[in-house]
Amino acid sequence: MLCIASITLKAQSYGLRFAGQEEIQDNRTSLNLTPEKPLCLNGTVDITFDLSLASSYTTYFGYIFRIIQNEKQNLDLLYEQKSKSFKIIIGERFSKSVIKIDSAQLFDHWNRFRIQIDLKNSTILVYANNKLIIRDQVPFGEGDCFTIFFGGNEFRNFKSKDLPPMNLKDITISEDGKRRYHWPLNELKGTTATDELVGQTASVKNPIWIKSLHNEWKLAKQFTVNGSACVAFDPASETVHVIGSDILYRYSVRSRQGEALPQKNSPPSFLPGNQAIFNPSTGKLYNYYIDQKSISAFDSVSRSWKSETLTPKYTIATEYWQANKFIAGSGSDLYILGGYGQLTYKNSIHRYHFATKKWETIPTKGNVYSPRYLAALGTTPGADTAYLIGGYGSLTGEQMLNPKSTYDLLEYIVKENTFRKLYELPVPKADFAFANSLIIDSKSNRFYGLIFPNQQFKSHLQLIRGSLSKPTYELVGTSIPYQFHDTHSYSDLYFCPTSHQLVAVTLYRNEKNTAAIKNTTDVKLYTISFPPNALEPTPSAEKQSFKTYWLWILAGLVAGGLVLIYARRRRQLESQRPHPNLLSEQSPARGVPVDEPSLASNFVDKPVFRASVYLFGNFQVFDHSGSDITKLFTPLLKELFLLLALNNIGKQRGVPSEKLNEILWPDKSGRDASNNRSVNIAKLRSILEKAGPCSLSKESGYWNILFDFNQIYVDYERYMAIINNKATLTKQTIIELEEITKRGSFLLNTEYYWLDDFKADISNNIINTFLQYADKLNINDDPEFLIQLTNFIFYYDPVNEDAIILKCKSLALMGKHTLAKNAFEKFTRDYKIIYGEDYKQSFSAFMD
């Protein structure tokens, strides 16, 4: 049983961070190990814990712990910033010795403290990192009871809120060498910590759980700047620089503060597709535009940009979107690799020499560096070697000739101008691309990078940790929401060496005019503590079954007898009465979900189907008996079914075999793809036979799913019937459309790159259908129904101007003027969030 139940554990960062003097008193952290009652101890008592001071703060002073004996006498460990030492306080006096720990060790590593109290002899020994430093007398005796606090406390006459910003973990209390309590402090959230030995609960005020800091990305800053913004990072000061058309925004990761500096001029190279880089050797911030070989430097004194090359002429768009860049070892040269533009992927290398202010294109040796963009690049600490991984491109560079994702890791030796292929990652089930930078950890021979599915607009960034020598990687940290559009989006990753954090930056450019100066860019900064914790995978069903096999055996033995008894008793009862029909004509269809009452029940007389397919909201399929068979659809079978069903219902056409191969098995050869297609077609046909009135067919090389809509309900088919007959819209059909769409967005939580067009068309058609019907109505006849209509529209478009006008007027007509004003104010707030500017029309103008 123990062997089956055992699992492999991975080391993760955990502990409790205490908010100290930098926070107001009410927000400082306190840990109470004895919230219910004091601990009464005997013999020799050992209290051990691991401690480090949190870096990047100003004030370090206060109590590490306070132990209160019989509510009368205190024993304290205190840190004093002035002497950079820990002191033991016994009652009203200091111990003769102090504890000093090297700053590098104190801030960057865990330090083991051990407080040994001999209650028989009233002595105390204090160890730091296994070294005895303090020996003293204490007025404690056997049988004494102790209240124990770490950080601040509010206990009677002993209260104090003075504490340094610190990290704490693995507190243990032992008696005569036997451990009685152990609080690892490995919680993710909450205001309690649990002892692993006897379940003693400690209480925490204002906790900052370290495990959460290493698990979850936190949104540190969000703002919008004018222009086609770009971003750069200064690792020495840990500052993110965001360059807009009129301001330079600087965010300090260390102090968590940002400032917007007005610029006297925009960078001369500030065109769509411009990039930025910070040169650590010179401490200068640069903006450059590859197409025109233009580069300019920022003068922090005059707050202006000075061109180092000729001012470029305006161009529509760069040919080097998403190019990678780095500054070589001595800071003398800027290297720019790859990119995409004008339907062409690049594998060129541009170099700018800061001293001579000259640009050149340098040829590379070898042919392993194929044309690409959306790759990630990082360098060794000396920047003499760069690593480039992944990307999207083609062997010829032509976008029309079989572009695809690549997963190779290349090593670029700067001095030799040579690429070497180290390995290639296994092709994943779902393609992904990379954010712009890699973080190289040379000591551990690993890298960190951000990946994302580049075939989706509503995408997400996921941090990975990979090896520089083996084709392996693991997911670490939670994901980050990311809107991806080739020429509108940009993401990057930076490492803060002092505060030990990773910073992710996302940019999304909103085009409002053809002139670049009229653009705005949404900026989001996220942070996570380093090193990030690996995601804990959910055990597979097979592994879970293996681990609990013995439980099933026991359950079977116990339940077997109960089943026999139940069956025998059931036969006796059934022999005494007629057997009823399992499904009468009056019984409700199990395939139709029971929902809350709506206006549709008054107008729509829908036939009851047991077989049904729901595509609005979560994907669900019910068979002819009303049983849910959704679980039979594996991810691949689900995509195959949807691909055929949507093209048949929505476009009245089948899908050729070649198209199925291209979408579902792009990485397979022709023969392998055909074999996979045949196998999965057979599986899908078997499932559809269970569903009932639907079947697979192939005519003239085109695959179709045929539905008998008289016997099976498909909500997408009813939706198509309604929106294709807008000329005959009635209140009954509008309410039916509401019933269909209120289950949720079309194929909620289902994302395929080919599905985006369907989803966009559906949203537009729903909005247009509701608005078209609303135009037919007289607002005086049914204002309540008009309000209901506008609420449907806002579900798909929260800033629809026609809908807000109708809603405000309808509410005003009903005498609900305050509600109308509130609805308008919410609309303007949403408008500001989405478009980054104020809505120009006033409420009074609406009501005229």
N, C-alpha and C positions, 0 to 999 in steps of 0.2 A: 504493500500500500504506500509506504513512504517513497519507494523508488518511482512508482507511477505518478505520484503527486508532485514530485520535485520538478523545479523549473530552473532555467539558467537566468541569473540576474545580471544586469549590466550596471556598472557604476554610474550614478547620476549625481549632479550637484543638488544639494538640499541644505536646509537649515532655516533659521529665522533671522531676518535683518531687523535691527532696531533703529527706528527714526529717533535721532538725538536732538542736539541743541539747535540744529538748523530749522526745526519745526517748532510751531507754537506748542505750549505745554499740553494742550488738549489733544494734540496729534502725536505725542511721543509714545513709544512702545513700552509695554510692561508685560512681563511673564511671571505669573504666580503659580508656583508648583504646588501650593497648598491652599487652594481656594475654599475647600470644605472645612478642613481642620488641620492643625499642625501635625508634623511627623514626630513621633516620640521614638528616640533612638538610644541604643546602648552600645557599649564596647568601643571599638575603633571604627569611626565613620569616615568613609572616603567619598568626596564629591568631585567628580571629574567632568570636564567639558572641553570642547574645542572652540577657540575664539580667534577672530581676526577683526581688525578695524576696517570699516568701509572707506574706500579711497575717495578723493575728490571733494572733501568737505573742508570747512574752515576751522570749526571748533571741535576739539576732542577733549572733553572733560566730563567726569561724572562716574556714577556707580555701575560697575559690572554686575555685582550682586549685593544683596543685603540679606543676611541671615539673622533672624530675630529669635532669641532664646527666651521661652516662657513669657513672651510679650514684654520683656524687661531689658534685655541686653542685646546689643547689635554687634555683628561681625561683618565687615564690609571689605570688598575689593574695589578699589577706585583707581581710575586712570587720570593722571595729571599731564596736561599737554606741555606745560612749561618745562618740567623736568624730563618729559618723555618717559615716564615710569609708572608702574603699577604699585599701589600701596595697600597694605592691609591695615584696617582700622579696627581696633578692639575696644569697644565702648567709646571712651573719650580720648584715646591715645593712638598714635601711629606705632606700628611695629618698627623695630630698629632698622631692618633691611628693606630694600625696595627691589622690584623686579624690572629689569630693563631688557627689552628685546629689540634687535636690529629692525629698523624701519622697513626694509625690504621684506624681511620675514614677517613682520607684524601685519603689514597691509596686504601682502600678496599670497600668504600661505596660512593654513590653519595652525594654531598653536595650542598644544595640549596643556591645560591647567589641572592640577590635582591638589585638592585641599584635604589633608588628612587630620582629623581631630580625634585624639585619644581621650575619651570621656572619663576613663578611670583615672588618668594622670593629669587631666586638664592641660594638655599640650596641643599645639598645632604645628604641622609641617606643611609648607607650601612649595610645590614643585611647578616648574615651568619648562615644558619640553624635556621632561624626564630629568631635570636638574634641580636638586634641593637648594632653595634660595633663602627661605625664611623658616626659623625655628623660634617658637615663642610660647608663652603661657596664655591660656584663656580661662575665664571663670565659668566653664561649663562642667556639668557632671552627668553621670549616668541617669537615664530616665528623663532627661530634659526633653522638652518638645520644641520644635523649631518651625517657624514660618519662613519660607524661602522665596525671595523675589530676585529676578534678573531685570536690569534696566530700572525704569521708574516704578514707584509704588505709592499708594495712598493709604498706607496702614497707620492709623492713629498718629502717635507722636513721632513715628519714624518715616513719615511720608517725604518723598523727594522726587523731583522730575528732572534732576541733572543726570544725564547719561551721554556717553559718546555714541556716534553712529557706528554700530558694530554688527558683526555676524556671529551667530552662536549655533552649535549643533551638538548632538550626542551627549546629553547630560545624563550621568549615572550617579546613583547613590548606593553605596555598599555598607554592610555591617559585618565587621570581622572577616573581611575578604569575600563575603557572599553578596552578589548583586541583588538589591531589593527593587530598584526602579531604574528604568532606562527610557528617557524621552529623546528619540532621534531627531525630532523636529523636522520630519520629512513631509509635512502636510502641504497640500496645494492651495487650500483656502480654508476659511473658517476662523473662529476665535477660540478654539480649543486645541490642545496637543495631548496625545494619548501615550501613556507609558506602555511599553510593549510587554512587560513582565506580569503585572497584575491589573493593568487597565486603569491606573490612577490618572485622572484627568487634570491637566493644568489649564488655566485660563490665560488668554492673551488679549491685550488691548492694542489696537492699531497695528496688527501684524503685517509684515512684508515677507511673504514666504519665498525663500530663495529658489525653491524648486519651480515655482510659478515664473520667476524672472528668467529662468533658464529654459522654460518650456514654451512660453507664450510671447509672441511679438506684441509690444505695446505701441499704440499710436502716440508718438511723442509730439508731433506738430503737424498741423494741416493749414494751408493757406493758398491763396491764388495770387499770381503775379502777372503783370502785363507782358505781352510778347511771347516769342517762342523760346521759353526758358531753357537753360542748361545748368548742370550741376557739377561741382568739383569738391574735393575733400582734402583738408590739411590734417594729416595724422598727428603731427606734433601738438597742435592745440586742440585737436579733435573737434574741428569746426567744419560744418557743411556749408558751402557757398552756393547759393542759388542766384543766378544772374537773370534778371528780367530786363525789360526795355528801359525802365526808369529807376529801378532800385536794385541794389545788391543786398540780398537777405542772407544774414549769417546766423547759423544756429549752433550753439555750443552744446555738444552732447554732455560734456563734463558738468556744466552748471545747469543744464536743461533750460537755458534762456536763449531767446532769439532777438535779433534787432534788424530793422530795415534801414539801410543807408541810402539816401537819395544819391543818384549818380548824375553828374553834370552832363554826361553824354552816354549814349548807348555804344557798345563796342562796335567798331567799324565793320567787324565780321558778323554782326548780329543778324543772321538770315535764317530761314527755316532749315534745320539740320545742322546748325552751328553746335560746337561742343566746347567744353571747358576742361582745364586740368590745372592742378596746383603743383608747382615745382618746389619740393621740400628743400632742395639745395640752395635756392635763391630766395625762398619765401614769397614768391610772386604767383599771382593768379592770372591765368591766360585764357583768352577766348579765341577760337580759331574756326576757320571755314575752309575745308579741304579743297573744294572745287576751285576756288580763286587763289589758293595758296596765301590766304590772309591770316594774320595772327596779331593780336593786340594784348597789351599787359595793363593791369589795373594799378593805378597809383593811389594808394590808400590815403595819402596826405591830401591831394587835390580831389580825391574821389572821382577820378575821370579815367577814361581809357585812352591809351596811346598806341597808335598802330606801329608795328615794327616792319610792316610790308606795305605794299600799295593797297589803297582802299578798293575793295571789290565793287564791281557793278552788280546791280540787283539781278538775281536769277530766281526762277520759279521754285525750284526744289533741288536739294543736293543729290548727288549721285552716290553719296556715302552715308546713308542712314545706318544707324546702329553700328558704326565702325568701332573697333577696339583701339585702345591707346595705352601707352606707358612712357615714362621718362627713364632713360637708361642711367646706369650706375652713378656717374658723377654729376648728373643733372644737366649735362651738356646737350643732350639730344632728345627730341620728342619723336616717338615712333607711332604711326597710325596704320592699322592693319584692317583689310577687308572692307565690308560695307555693302550696301545695296542701293540701286537707283536706276531709273530708266530701263526697267525690266532686265537688269543685269546684276549678277552677283560678282563681287570683286575678291581677288586674293593679292592685290597689290600692297606694297609697303611704302608709305611716304615717311620721309624723315626731315625734321626741321632742326637746324643747328642754331642754338640760341646765340652763340658768340658771333657768327658770321651773318646771322639772319637770312640764311639760305635754305630753300626747299629743294629736295631731290627725291626722285623715285628710284628705289634700289631693287635690283633683281634678286630673287631668292634662289638658293641652291636646292635641288631635289624637287620632287613633284608631289609630296605628301600633303602640302597645304592647298586644298582645293578652294574655289571661290565660295564665299559664304558670308552671312551676317547672323546676328542673334547668337553669337558665340560669347564665351567668357574668357577673360585673360587676367592673369596674375603673375607677379614676378617674385623672385627670391629676394631676401632682404637687401642684397647688394645690387639688385636689378641688373645683373649680368645675364640672367636666364629668365625667359618668360614661358609660361605654360598657357596653351590655348586649348579649350575643350568645346566640342559640340558645334552647333550652328545649323543654319538652314541654307541650302544652296544646291548647285548642280556641278557636275564635273566640267562642263563647258562654260559655265557662268551664265548661260541663257536660261531665263525663267521658263521659257516654253519647252525646254528639253529636260523632262523628268526631274524637277526639283524635289528635294526630300531632306529630312533631318539627318544629321550625321552625329556620331557619338564618339569620335576619336579624340584622344588626348595627345597633343603635339608639344614638343619641347623646342623652343627657339633659342639658340645660342647667339647672343647679340654680337659678340666679337667676330664670330665666324659667319654670321648671317646665314645660318643653316637651321632647317627644320628636321626634327627626327620624331617619327611616330612611336609613342610609348606603348599604347594599347588602344583597343576599341571596346567601349562598353557594350554589353548585350543589348540588342534592340528591344526597347520596352513595349508593353502592350499598347500604351497610349503615347504618341509622340510628344516630345517636349523640346523647348529651346532654353537659352540661358539669358539671365540678366548680364550686364556688361562686364562685371569684374569677378575675378576669383580671389579668394583670400588663401594665400599659401602659408601653411604651417610647416616650415622646413624641419623643425625638431621632431615632430611626429610623422613626417613624411605624408601629410594629408592636405587636402584642400577643402574649402567651403565655397559653395556657389548656390545661386537661386535659379530654379528651373520653373517653367510654366508651359502649359499647353498653348502653343501659338496658333492653333486653329480655332480658338474661341475668343470672342470679345469679352464676355464676362468670365475672365480667367482668374487664376490665383498663382501667387509665387510660393514655392516650397523650398526651404533650405535643405541642402544635402551636404553630407560629409563623405568625401571619397578619398581613395588612396592614390598617391602619385606613382605607385609601382604595380598595383594590381587593379584589374577592371571591376572594382566593386564600389558600392556606395550605399549609404543608408539615409533615411529621412530623419531630420532633426528639427525640433521646434514645430510650432503650429504654422498654418498657412496664412498668407496675406492676400486680401482681395486686390485684384489688379484688372483694370480695363485695358485690353490690348488691341491696338490698331497700329499696323506697320509704321506709318509715318506720323502718328499722333502720340505714341506712347514710348516711354523710356524707363528703364529700371536699372538700379545699380546697388552695389553692396560694398560697405567699407568696414574696416576694423579699427577700433579705438584701443591702442596699446596700454594706456594708463587706466582708464575706467573699465577695461575689460568688457567691452560691449561690441556687438555687431550693429550696424546701421543699414537699413534698407531704405532706398529712396524711389518713389514712383512719380513720374511726370505724365500728365495727360494734357495735350494741347487742344484747345477749343478754337476752331477757325470761325471767325465772325466776319471777316473781310478778306479780300485777296491781298491786301497790304499786310505785311507781317506784323507791323506795329499794332494792328487792331486785334491780334490774337491774344488770348489769355492762356495761362498754363496752371492747372491744378497740381499742387505739390503736397505729397504726404511723406512724412518721415516716421519710420518705425525702428524700435530698438529691442534687442534681446541680450541677456547677459551671456558672456562667453566663459567656458564652452557651452553650447546649447545641448540640452538633453535629447537623446534619441527618442523618437516616438515609440511608444509601447504598442506593438502590433496586437490586434485582436486575434486570439488563437483560432486556427481554422477548425472547421467542424470535425475534420478527421482527427486532429490532435486532441480536441476536447473529448471526442468519443473514446480515444485511447486512454486518456487520463481518468475518465470516469467509468471505464469498462467494469471495474470491480463493483461500483455502485449499482450498475444495472443488474449484475448477477444477484446481488443481495435483494434489490427491489423485486426482481423476477421471482425469487424464491418466496418472498413474503406475499407478493401480489397474486401469485399463481393460485394459491388456495382460496383467496378472496374471490377471484374470478370464477372459479368452479362453483363456489357457494352461491354467488350472485346469479350465474347462469341457470342453476338448478331452480332457484327461487323464482326467477323470471318465467321459466317454462310453466311452473305451477300456476302463477298468476294469469298468464296469457291463455292458459287452457280454460280459464273461468270466464272470459269475456271475448266478444268479437274483436278481430284485429282491424284497427282503423286504417284509413288511407294515410300514407306518409305526407302526401301533398294533395290537399283538396283544391277544388277550383277557386275557393275563396281565399286560400293562403297567399300571403305576400310573396313576391319574387325575391329570392335571396340575392339575385344578381344586381338588384337595384338598391343602392345604399339608402338607408333611412336618414332623412335630413330634417332640419327644423322647418316648420310650416312657412310658406312664403305665399305671395300673391298668386303664384303660378297655379296653386291648387284651385283657385276660383275660376281660372280661365282655360287651363290646358287639360284636355282629356287625352292623356298619353296612353298608348297601349302598354301593357305590362309584359316585359321580356325577362326571361330567365337568363338567356345567353346575352352577354353585353360586353362592350369594350369601351373603357373610359380613357381618353387621352388628355382631357382637361384636368388639371390637378395632377396627382400621382397616377402613373400608369397602372391600370387594373384590367384584368380579364376574368369574366365569369363564364362557366360552361353552361350547357343546356339544362343542367339541374340546379343552376344557381350557385355552384361551388366556386370559390376563388381559386383559380389555377395560375395566378400571376407568377408564383414561385417556380413554375416549370420553365419560364423564360430565362435562360442564362443571359448574361450581358450581350453576347454575340447574337443569340437567337432573338432577343428583344430588338436589337438594331436592325436585323434582317427583316423581322416582321414589320417594324415601323417604316422602313424604307419602301417596302412593297405596298403596304396599306396606304400610306400618305400619297404616293404617286398615283395609285389607283383611284382613290377617292378625290384627292385634291386636283390632280392633273389629268385624270381619265386616261392614263397610259401605264404600261408596264415598264419594267427595268431590264435592260439587256444584261446578259451574263457578264460581259466585259466590264460594265459599270459596277456590278456587284463585286467583282474581283478587285477593281481599283479602289473601292471604298472600304471594303471589309478585310481584304488580304493584300494590301499594297506591297508588303515585304516578301510575298511569295512569288515563285516562278509561275508561269502559265499553267503547267501541269499540277503543281501543288495547290494553286488557288482553285483550280477546277475540282480537285479531289475534296478540298475543304468545303467548297460550295455544295457539292453533291451530298456530302455527309450531313451538313446543316440543313439543307433543304428537306432531307428525309426526316430529320428530327422535328423541324417545324411542321411538316405535314402531319406527323403523328399527334402533335399538340393540337392542331386545328381540327383534327378529327374528333378529339375530346370536346372541343369547344362547341361543335355542332354545325350550324348552318354557315360554314365558310370553308373554302378549300383553296389549294394552290393549283395554278395552271401555267402552262407555257405555250405561247403561240408566236410563231415566227421569230423565235429567239428571245422573246420578251416574257419575263416572269410577272405574274399577277396574283393577287389574293382576291378571290371572288366572294362577296358577301350576299346572303339572302336577307335583305333589310326588312323583310316581312317577319323574319323569325329571330333576328339578332339586332340589338340596339348598339349603334356606334355613334357616340356623341359628336364626333368630328363630321360624320355624314349629315347629321341633323343641322350642325352649324353651317355646313356648305349649302344646304338646301335653303336656309334662311337668308344668308348674305347674298346668294345668287339671285334672289327674288326680291330685291329692295323695293321694286315698284309696287309690290302687293303687301307691304309690311302692315301688320295689324298689332294692336296691343297684345293679342294672344301670342303672336310669334316673337315679339320683343321680350315678353316675360319668359318665354321658353328659352330664348337666347341667354337671358339672365340666369336661368336655372342651369344651363350648360356651363356657363363660364364661372359661376360662383364657386365651383369646386377648386378653382385655382388657375394659375397661368397654364398655358398649353405645355404639356409634358414637363411639369415641374420637376426639378432636380435631374433632368435628362439633358445631356449636352453632347451634341455631335456637330462637327463643323458644317455638314450639309443641312442640318436642321435649322440653322439660323434664319435662312430665307423664309421658311415656313412660319417660324415664330413671329418674324417681323410683319409678314403679310397678315397674319391672323390678328395681331394687335391693331394694325391700321384699319382692317376691315371691321372689327368690332366697334372701334371708336366712330368710324364713318357711318356705320349702320345706326347706332344709337343717335348720333347727331342728325342724320337724315330723317329719322322718325320724329325727333324732337321738333324739327323745323315744320312738320305738318300740324303740330299741336297748337292750340290756342292756350297761352299761359294761364288765362282766367278759368279754363275748363277743369284742369286737373293739375294744380301746382305741386301737390304731393308726389304724383307720379313723375313729374319732371325732375324733382329733387332726387328721386330714386334713380332716374336715368343718369343724372350727372354724377352720382356716386359710383355708378358702374364705370363711367368714362374715366373718373379719377383713379380708379384701380389700375388702369393701363397708362394713363397720361396725367400725372398729378398737377401739371401746369397747363391744362387745356383751357385756352381763353374763352372759347365759346361756352364751355361747360360752366365756368365760374360766373359768367354773365347770367346764364339761365338760372343757376342756383340762387344767386343773390336776389334776382328779381322775383323768383318764386317764393323765397322766404319772406321778402318784404311784402308781397301780396297777401301772405298769410298773417301779416302783422308781427313777424319774428325778426325785427330789425337788428337786434343785438346779435342773433345767430348769423344773420347775413353779414354783418360787419366782421364777426369772428371768422367766418368762412373766407372772406376776402383777405384778412390778415394772414391766415394760414397759407393761402395761395401765394401771397407775395413773399412769405418766408421760403416756401419751397422753390419759388422762381429764383430767388437770390442764391440759394444753395446750388441749384442746377446750372444756372447761367452765369453766376458770379457778378450780377449787376442788379440794380433795383428795377422793379416793374414800374414803368413810367406812367401808366394811367391811374387816376385816383378813384376811390370808391364812389364819390359823388358823381363822377363822369359815367360810371357803370349804371347808376340808377336813373340817369336822365332819359 
